[in-house]
Amino acid sequence: MTSVGGPPSPGASPTSPADYADGFAAEPPAVATARHRATTSALAFGTATPVEPAVGATLAVLAAGVDARSVVLLGSGGGVAGLWLLQGMRRDGVLTALDADPAEVRAARRAYTEAGVPQGRTRLIFGTPGEVLPRLSPGAYDLVVCTGPPLEWSAQLPGLVGLLHRGGSLVCHGLLADGRIADRAARDEQTVAWREVARTVREDESLTSAVLPVGAGLLVATKRD
């Protein structure tokens, strides 16, 4: 698949580390199209902002690293994160994406169709994590990715970890957004929820975890037991 973008060439104007990382990600055209549409929708209707290119590329690497066949994605984000995950997954892998916003589900379906993703490789489910997760098989997934605000899924954190088999990973996007988690004066609900998620993951002895300062930040935890 042809990609666009790439790291700045020698002699180019100075750029920030984040800009370099996004440029290095080299988004495929189908992802760039989905990103433009999702970003426009986010600005106009307040829907979810798609993951940054560097974050998407990291998701693809994480999926490839575990040779992912079964992945759960919370928050469709216009299909951007899903397309990156599918790029890293096995060719016979299936992505289960759920979202409580029907417009987001439709946008993701359109993105996957335009990218030529076979129908059998995606399973789009309309519903909240609390409604959908009990219908998924515990211990059956290689990767669980959360891209929406933590208040949408933090109460389901034990169930999300329970979906993973030994060696599978939980990935949560947005931990470092706006630097609020490190600001002791920040007491809004989303920041408090992020702090609780981070504390719970770090203290869970069945998980090995780290924070990756990529894009808006990734909290990554791998299940050991």
C-alpha positions in Angstrom: 0.0 0.0 0.0 1.4 3.4 -1.0 2.0 5.8 1.9 2.1 9.5 2.1 4.2 11.8 4.3 7.6 10.7 5.8 10.3 12.3 7.9 11.4 15.8 7.0 14.2 15.8 4.4 17.6 17.2 5.1 17.6 21.0 5.0 13.9 21.2 5.8 12.6 23.8 8.4 13.1 22.8 12.0 10.2 20.7 13.4 9.2 19.5 16.8 9.7 15.9 17.9 6.0 15.3 17.7 5.8 16.7 14.2 8.7 14.5 13.2 7.1 11.4 14.7 3.8 12.2 12.9 5.7 12.7 9.6 7.7 9.5 10.1 4.4 7.5 10.5 3.7 8.0 6.7 -0.1 7.5 6.7 -1.5 5.5 3.8 -3.9 7.5 1.7 -7.0 5.7 3.0 -6.0 6.6 6.6 -5.3 10.2 5.6 -8.8 10.5 4.0 -10.5 9.0 7.1 -8.5 11.4 9.3 -9.6 14.4 7.3 -13.2 13.4 7.5 -13.1 12.5 11.2 -11.2 15.8 12.1 -13.8 17.8 10.1 -16.6 16.0 12.0 -14.9 16.6 15.3 -14.7 20.3 14.7 -18.2 20.6 13.5 -20.1 18.3 15.8 -17.8 17.7 18.8 -17.3 14.0 17.9 -14.1 12.1 18.9 -10.8 13.4 17.5 -8.9 10.7 15.6 -5.6 9.4 17.0 -2.5 11.1 15.8 -0.4 9.5 13.0 2.4 8.6 15.4 -0.1 7.0 17.7 -1.6 5.1 14.9 1.7 3.8 13.7 2.5 2.7 17.3 -0.8 0.8 17.4 0.2 -1.0 14.2 3.6 -1.9 15.7 2.0 -3.2 18.9 -0.5 -5.3 16.9 2.3 -6.7 14.8 4.4 -7.4 17.8 1.9 -9.8 19.3 0.9 -11.1 15.8 -2.6 -10.0 16.7 -5.5 -12.0 15.4 -8.2 -10.8 17.7 -8.4 -7.1 18.7 -11.0 -5.0 20.5 -11.2 -1.3 19.9 -13.3 1.1 22.1 -14.2 4.3 20.3 -14.2 4.2 16.5 -12.7 7.7 15.9 -13.9 7.7 12.3 -12.1 4.4 11.6 -8.5 5.9 11.8 -7.3 3.8 14.7 -9.0 0.7 13.3 -7.2 1.1 9.9 -3.8 1.4 11.7 -4.6 -1.7 13.8 -5.6 -3.7 10.8 -2.3 -2.7 9.1 -0.4 -4.4 11.9 -2.7 -7.4 12.5 -2.5 -10.8 10.8 -4.1 -10.9 7.4 -6.8 -13.2 8.9 -7.2 -11.1 12.0 -10.6 -9.7 13.1 -11.1 -6.2 14.6 -14.1 -5.8 16.9 -14.8 -2.1 17.2 -17.6 -0.7 19.4 -19.0 2.8 19.8 -22.1 4.2 21.4 -22.4 6.9 18.7 -24.2 5.6 15.6 -22.6 8.4 13.5 -19.1 7.2 14.5 -20.0 3.6 13.7 -21.2 4.7 10.2 -18.0 6.7 9.7 -15.8 3.8 10.7 -17.7 1.4 8.3 -17.3 3.9 5.5 -13.5 4.2 6.2 -13.0 0.4 6.2 -15.0 0.0 3.0 -13.1 2.8 1.2 -9.8 1.2 2.3 -10.9 -2.1 0.8 -10.9 -4.0 4.1 -12.8 -7.3 3.6 -16.1 -7.4 5.6 -15.0 -10.5 7.5 -12.1 -8.6 9.1 -14.2 -6.1 11.0 -17.1 -6.4 13.4 -18.7 -3.1 14.2 -21.0 -3.0 17.3 -23.2 -0.2 18.4 -23.3 0.1 22.2 -21.5 1.2 25.4 -18.7 -0.9 26.9 -21.0 -1.8 29.8 -23.5 -3.3 27.3 -21.1 -5.0 24.9 -18.2 -6.3 26.9 -20.2 -9.0 28.7 -20.9 -10.5 25.3 -17.2 -10.9 24.4 -15.2 -13.9 25.3 -12.8 -13.5 28.3 -9.2 -14.4 27.7 -9.7 -14.5 23.9 -8.0 -11.3 22.7 -4.5 -10.3 21.8 -5.0 -6.5 22.1 -7.6 -4.2 23.7 -7.4 -0.5 22.7 -9.3 2.3 24.3 -9.4 5.6 22.4 -12.4 7.4 23.9 -12.5 9.5 27.1 -11.8 7.4 30.3 -15.3 8.1 31.8 -16.7 6.1 28.9 -14.9 2.9 29.9 -13.0 3.2 33.2 -15.7 1.5 35.2 -15.2 -1.5 32.9 -11.4 -1.7 33.4 -11.4 -5.1 35.1 -13.5 -6.5 32.3 -11.2 -5.0 29.6 -8.2 -6.7 31.3 -10.2 -9.9 31.5 -10.6 -10.0 27.8 -6.8 -10.5 27.3 -5.0 -13.8 27.3 -1.5 -14.1 28.8 0.8 -11.9 26.8 -2.0 -9.7 25.5 -1.9 -6.0 25.9 -4.2 -3.2 27.0 -3.6 0.2 25.3 -5.3 3.4 26.5 -4.9 6.6 24.4 -5.1 10.2 25.8 -3.4 9.9 29.2 -1.1 12.9 28.6 -3.5 15.1 26.8 -2.9 18.8 27.6 -0.6 17.8 30.5 -3.5 17.7 32.9 -2.7 14.4 34.6 0.5 15.9 35.9 -1.2 19.2 37.0 -2.1 18.7 40.7 -4.7 21.6 40.4 -6.6 19.7 37.6 -9.6 18.1 39.2 -12.0 17.7 36.3 -13.8 14.3 36.0 -11.8 13.1 33.0 -8.4 13.8 34.6 -9.5 12.2 37.9 -10.6 9.2 35.9 -7.3 9.0 34.1 -5.4 9.1 37.4 -7.5 6.3 38.8 -7.0 4.2 35.6 -3.2 4.8 35.8 -3.0 3.9 39.5 -5.1 0.7 39.0 -3.0 -0.5 36.1 0.3 0.3 37.8 -0.7 -1.5 41.0 -2.1 -4.6 39.2 0.5 -7.3 39.8 -0.7 -9.3 36.8 0.3 -6.4 34.5 3.6 -4.9 33.3 2.9 -1.3 32.3 4.5 1.8 30.9 3.5 5.2 29.6 4.6 6.1 26.1 4.8 9.9 25.4 3.5 9.5 21.9 0.8 11.9 20.7 -1.7 12.5 23.5 0.0 9.6 25.4 -0.4 5.9 25.5 -0.8 3.8 28.7 0.3 0.3 27.7 0.0 -2.8 29.9 0.8 -6.4 29.1 -0.9 -9.3 31.0 1.7 -11.6 32.6 -0.6 -14.0 34.5 
